[in-house]
Amino acid sequence: MKNTITLVMIVKNESENLGTCLDSVRDQVDEIVIVDTGSTDNTLEVAAKYTDKVYFYLWDEDFSAARNYAIARAGGDWILFLDADESLVCEPGQLKELVSRDNKIDAYMLPLDYPIAKSTDEYNRFLVLRLFRNNKGYHFKGKIHEQVVVHNHEVVGLADNIFIKHSMISPKERNRKRGRNLTALKKAISEEPDNYFLQYYIGVEWLGLGKPARALPFLQSAYQNLTDNHLLFRAPSLRYLLICLNALGNYDQTICLSQETAFKYPDYTDIYYLGGIAFEEKAEYKLAIKWLEQAVKCGVPPVIYSHMNGTGGFLAHYHLGFCYEKLGQVDVAQECYERALEVNDSYIYPVCNLFLLMLGRFGPGYTLNYFKKKGYLKKSDLALTVADLFFNSGYPGLAKGCLELLEEISHKTEEVVFQLGRYNIYSGRFQMGLNYMVQIPEASDLFTTAQTHRAVALLLAGRFKEGRNLGLEMWKNKMSKDTARAVLTLSNFMQGEEILRYPAKVNDLELMKSSITLLDMCYHYLPDRDGQRCPYLNQVISILEKMITGSSPDGYLTLEQYYKNKSNNLKEFFNYKFGTGGFMA
């Protein structure tokens, strides 16, 4: 059998990821070789379900040594290397077809998609050499960020319609890995100070940790010293350098570098996008539009370039909308925002701009009908976002209306149920809101907040004894104990008891914070025509103000600052609506 393929992996404590990875590739390969470097979870048990070729390697802080050890145990004609937090994306038989296509090719570069934000479909795409012939002397080199060494570039091909997808990892885990990588990279570069590949990797790690000032000299050195013979590294060095300069506010340098490199790499979309962002930050909106439109014209760049998904699509359209809006061209801005959502309706940021744009121009009722007609409210994430915008703009009844369609099409997720409860309560439909809130299970992350909203609803509805009983129930939960004290104090006073019965401390910051939270909830109460009017609202607000001022020597200042913030938020909205913050009316 010719052109057999062996999947080769090194793993450590990857029980959560390994099964998903192996499921993605098991039908594409003929053999699976897994080398464990010291797992303490059940990684070995997971591996054993897929292959009997599981080996142990004593970890010596050398990734290449471990990978080469694994290669030596592979029997296939081709080697495919994956990490446990990656998956192979291709059609059945497609990988075999690729390796059988051209006898002159010894290795293939595969695109790797690394997600930035799962919810918005933003990811970076790189080319990585992960598929190569076995028994031809090809091996990994480098203790950290190891690479397969292929000296003759003519035997390296590019895979099409096959790519590797990296799983989304938590910020905490990502930072842990970056810290580990930096430690190894610093050690490696002390031995090879003129290794520009290592300098590139160090720059990327520092940038990923949010330290652009530390990343800058490494990325500058890598870009200046790597040539187009190493475009796989020079292109991302350039892109990250532009990102780094923007992050540091060095927009003029970004613009100069973008202008210089756009002539050399005229089809590299990300140059135009990042240059456009620099012009936008400098409030030079007409120039920003020219650069962003060129990014859209380029679209997805050739695969040889490191690329961030969306720079020639939804991201560029969104920023074009912002620039046109700043220039007062609101109709064009609206079209750009709509186009961004057409390309990627998971990228919700244009929704916020569209909401403010439509609300300022046409009012709340028209705005709700606009979002309904565009079909945006059929998608859960978009509907929840629009609903939240209505709620925070003082229209809880319209917020409720945003989610009614989701209810009809059976998208009643826990989040939707919770928000329907919230919007019903603050639009004056207390009982309907309570009916939704009691559906939130105790195990839910939303449970404690749901209880707080229930307490507010009961007190505003004049059901003080029920409010007190709920407060006692909340008292039993450590997570809601402070809020429970505020609820109990408030409910007791509403029944004619002394307000200072519960605050036993002179400086009761916890009670003050909880009272501020309850006060803010009460200010969201704005019943619509069909909602229930509340005769207790002013009384509840007055008592909460007394609880805030009486719970701490700083209580008066805290309350004053709260009202100042509310006033400033209102001013910002009116500025946007009437032109000074957004479009020119």
FENCORKA-V233935 format. One record per backbone hydrogen bond with DSSP energy under -0.5 kcal/mol. CO is the residue of the C=O (numbers start at 1). NH is the residue of the N-H. E is the energy in kcal/mol with one decimal. If there is no record, write none. Layout:
BEGIN
<<CO NH E> <CO NH E>>
END
This chain:
BEGIN
<<4 77 -0.6> <4 78 -2.2> <5 7 -0.5> <5 30 -2.6> <5 31 -1.4> <6 8 -0.5> <6 80 -2.8> <7 33 -3.3> <8 82 -1.2> <9 35 -2.7> <11 37 -2.5> <14 17 -0.6> <14 18 -2.8> <15 19 -0.5> <17 21 -1.9> <18 22 -2.7> <19 23 -2.4> <20 24 -1.3> <21 25 -0.6> <22 25 -0.8> <22 26 -2.2> <25 28 -2.2> <25 29 -0.9> <31 7 -3.1> <33 9 -2.1> <34 36 -0.5> <34 55 -2.8> <35 11 -2.5> <36 57 -2.8> <42 46 -1.9> <43 47 -2.6> <44 48 -2.2> <45 49 -0.7> <46 49 -1.1> <47 50 -1.9> <47 51 -1.7> <52 54 -1.1> <53 34 -2.3> <55 36 -3.3> <57 59 -0.6> <62 66 -1.8> <63 67 -2.5> <64 68 -2.9> <65 69 -1.9> <66 70 -1.7> <67 71 -2.4> <68 72 -1.8> <70 73 -1.4> <71 74 -2.1> <77 134 -3.0> <78 6 -2.8> <79 132 -2.0> <80 8 -3.0> <83 86 -1.7> <85 167 -3.3> <87 165 -2.9> <88 90 -0.6> <89 163 -1.9> <91 94 -2.1> <93 97 -2.0> <94 98 -1.8> <95 99 -2.0> <96 100 -1.2> <98 101 -1.3> <102 105 -1.3> <106 133 -2.6> <107 157 -3.1> <108 130 -1.0> <108 131 -1.3> <109 159 -2.7> <110 128 -2.4> <111 164 -3.1> <112 114 -0.6> <112 126 -2.2> <113 115 -0.6> <113 166 -2.8> <114 124 -2.8> <117 120 -0.6> <117 121 -0.7> <117 122 -1.5> <118 121 -0.7> <122 116 -3.3> <122 117 -1.5> <123 309 -3.2> <124 114 -3.4> <125 307 -2.2> <126 112 -3.4> <128 110 -3.3> <128 130 -1.0> <130 81 -2.4> <131 108 -3.2> <132 79 -3.6> <139 149 -2.6> <141 147 -2.2> <142 64 -0.7> <143 63 -2.1> <147 141 -2.4> <148 150 -0.7> <151 153 -0.9> <152 155 -1.5> <153 156 -1.5> <155 106 -2.6> <155 107 -1.8> <155 157 -0.5> <157 109 -3.0> <162 111 -0.7> <163 89 -3.0> <164 113 -3.0> <164 166 -0.6> <165 87 -1.8> <170 174 -2.8> <171 175 -2.5> <172 176 -1.8> <173 177 -2.3> <174 178 -2.3> <175 179 -2.5> <176 180 -2.2> <177 181 -2.8> <178 182 -2.7> <179 183 -1.9> <180 184 -1.8> <181 185 -2.9> <182 186 -2.8> <183 187 -1.5> <184 188 -2.3> <185 189 -2.9> <186 190 -1.3> <187 191 -0.7> <188 191 -0.7> <188 192 -1.3> <192 195 -1.9> <194 196 -1.0> <195 199 -1.6> <196 200 -2.0> <197 201 -2.2> <198 202 -2.5> <199 203 -2.4> <200 204 -2.3> <201 205 -2.3> <202 206 -2.4> <203 207 -2.3> <204 208 -2.5> <205 209 -1.4> <206 211 -2.6> <207 210 -1.7> <211 214 -0.6> <211 215 -1.8> <212 216 -2.2> <213 217 -0.6> <214 218 -0.5> <215 219 -2.3> <216 220 -2.7> <217 221 -2.1> <218 222 -2.4> <219 223 -2.5> <220 224 -2.4> <221 225 -1.8> <222 226 -2.2> <227 230 -2.0> <228 231 -1.2> <230 233 -2.0> <230 234 -2.7> <231 235 -2.4> <233 237 -2.0> <234 238 -2.4> <235 239 -2.4> <236 240 -3.0> <237 241 -1.9> <238 242 -2.4> <239 243 -2.2> <240 244 -2.6> <241 245 -2.5> <242 246 -2.2> <243 247 -2.4> <244 248 -1.6> <245 250 -2.6> <246 249 -1.3> <249 251 -1.6> <250 254 -1.9> <251 255 -2.6> <252 256 -2.4> <253 257 -2.5> <254 258 -2.6> <255 259 -2.6> <256 260 -2.1> <257 261 -2.4> <258 262 -2.1> <259 263 -0.8> <260 264 -0.6> <261 265 -3.0> <265 268 -2.0> <267 269 -1.1> <268 271 -1.3> <268 272 -0.8> <269 272 -0.5> <269 273 -2.0> <270 274 -2.6> <271 275 -2.3> <272 276 -2.4> <273 277 -2.1> <274 278 -1.7> <275 279 -2.1> <276 280 -2.4> <277 281 -2.5> <278 282 -1.4> <279 284 -2.6> <280 283 -1.8> <283 285 -1.1> <284 288 -2.2> <285 289 -2.3> <286 290 -1.5> <287 291 -2.0> <288 292 -2.7> <289 293 -2.6> <290 294 -1.5> <291 295 -1.8> <292 296 -2.0> <293 297 -2.2> <294 298 -2.1> <295 299 -1.9> <302 305 -2.1> <307 125 -3.7> <307 309 -0.6> <308 311 -1.8> <310 313 -1.6> <310 315 -1.2> <310 316 -1.4> <313 317 -2.6> <314 318 -2.1> <315 319 -2.1> <316 320 -2.4> <317 321 -2.3> <318 322 -1.9> <319 323 -2.3> <320 324 -2.8> <321 325 -2.3> <322 326 -2.1> <323 327 -1.4> <324 329 -2.4> <325 328 -1.5> <328 330 -1.5> <329 333 -2.3> <330 334 -2.5> <331 335 -1.8> <332 336 -2.2> <333 337 -2.4> <334 338 -2.4> <335 339 -2.3> <336 340 -2.3> <337 341 -1.8> <338 342 -2.0> <339 343 -2.2> <340 344 -2.1> <344 347 -1.3> <346 348 -1.1> <347 350 -0.5> <348 351 -1.5> <348 352 -0.8> <349 352 -0.8> <349 353 -1.3> <350 354 -2.9> <351 355 -2.6> <352 356 -2.1> <353 357 -2.4> <354 358 -3.0> <355 359 -2.9> <356 360 -2.2> <357 361 -1.5> <358 362 -3.1> <358 363 -0.7> <359 363 -1.3> <363 367 -1.7> <364 368 -2.3> <365 369 -2.0> <366 370 -2.4> <367 371 -2.2> <368 372 -2.0> <369 373 -2.8> <370 374 -2.1> <371 376 -1.3> <371 377 -0.9> <372 375 -1.1> <375 378 -1.3> <376 379 -1.0> <379 383 -2.8> <380 384 -2.7> <381 385 -1.8> <382 386 -2.7> <383 387 -2.5> <384 388 -2.2> <385 389 -2.0> <386 390 -2.4> <387 391 -2.6> <388 392 -2.6> <389 393 -0.9> <390 395 -2.6> <391 394 -1.5> <395 399 -2.1> <396 400 -2.0> <397 401 -1.5> <398 402 -1.3> <399 402 -0.6> <399 403 -0.7> <400 403 -1.1> <400 404 -0.7> <403 407 -1.6> <404 408 -1.7> <405 409 -1.8> <406 411 -3.1> <407 410 -1.1> <411 413 -2.4> <413 417 -2.5> <414 418 -2.4> <415 419 -2.5> <416 420 -2.5> <417 421 -2.1> <418 422 -2.3> <419 423 -3.0> <420 424 -2.2> <421 425 -2.1> <422 426 -2.2> <423 427 -0.9> <424 429 -2.9> <425 428 -1.4> <426 526 -2.6> <427 528 -1.2> <428 430 -1.1> <428 532 -1.6> <429 433 -2.4> <430 434 -2.6> <431 435 -2.4> <432 436 -1.6> <433 437 -2.5> <434 438 -2.1> <436 439 -1.7> <437 440 -1.5> <439 441 -0.6> <441 444 -1.7> <444 447 -1.2> <446 450 -2.6> <447 451 -2.3> <448 452 -1.8> <449 453 -2.3> <450 454 -2.2> <451 455 -2.4> <452 456 -2.2> <453 457 -2.5> <454 458 -2.5> <455 459 -2.2> <456 460 -2.7> <457 461 -1.8> <458 463 -2.8> <459 462 -1.1> <460 536 -0.5> <462 464 -1.3> <463 467 -2.0> <464 468 -2.6> <465 469 -2.5> <466 470 -2.3> <467 471 -2.1> <468 472 -2.2> <469 473 -1.9> <470 474 -2.6> <471 475 -1.7> <472 476 -0.7> <473 476 -0.9> <474 477 -1.6> <476 478 -0.6> <477 480 -1.2> <478 481 -0.8> <480 484 -2.6> <481 485 -1.9> <482 486 -1.5> <483 487 -2.5> <484 488 -2.9> <485 489 -2.5> <486 490 -2.4> <487 491 -2.9> <488 492 -2.5> <489 493 -2.0> <490 494 -2.2> <491 495 -0.9> <492 495 -0.6> <492 497 -2.4> <493 496 -2.1> <498 501 -1.0> <499 502 -0.5> <502 504 -1.0> <506 508 -0.6> <507 509 -1.4> <508 512 -2.0> <509 513 -2.7> <510 514 -2.3> <511 515 -2.4> <512 516 -2.2> <513 517 -2.0> <514 518 -2.2> <515 519 -2.5> <516 520 -2.5> <517 521 -1.9> <518 522 -2.2> <519 523 -1.8> <521 524 -1.3> <522 525 -1.8> <524 526 -0.9> <528 531 -1.2> <533 535 -0.6> <534 537 -0.8> <536 540 -2.7> <537 541 -2.6> <538 542 -2.4> <539 543 -2.4> <540 544 -2.4> <541 545 -2.3> <542 546 -1.8> <543 547 -2.4> <544 548 -2.3> <545 549 -2.5> <546 550 -2.0> <547 551 -0.8> <548 551 -0.6> <551 508 -3.3> <552 555 -2.0> <554 558 -2.6> <555 559 -2.5> <556 560 -2.5> <557 561 -2.5> <558 562 -2.1> <559 563 -2.1> <560 564 -2.0> <561 565 -2.5> <562 566 -2.0> <563 567 -2.2> <564 568 -2.6> <565 569 -2.4> <566 570 -1.9> <567 571 -2.2> <568 572 -2.4> <569 573 -1.9> <570 574 -2.3> <571 575 -2.7> <572 576 -2.2> <573 577 -2.9> <574 578 -2.6> <575 579 -0.6> <575 580 -0.6> <575 581 -2.0> <575 582 -0.6> <576 579 -0.8> <576 583 -0.5> <583 585 -0.7>>
END
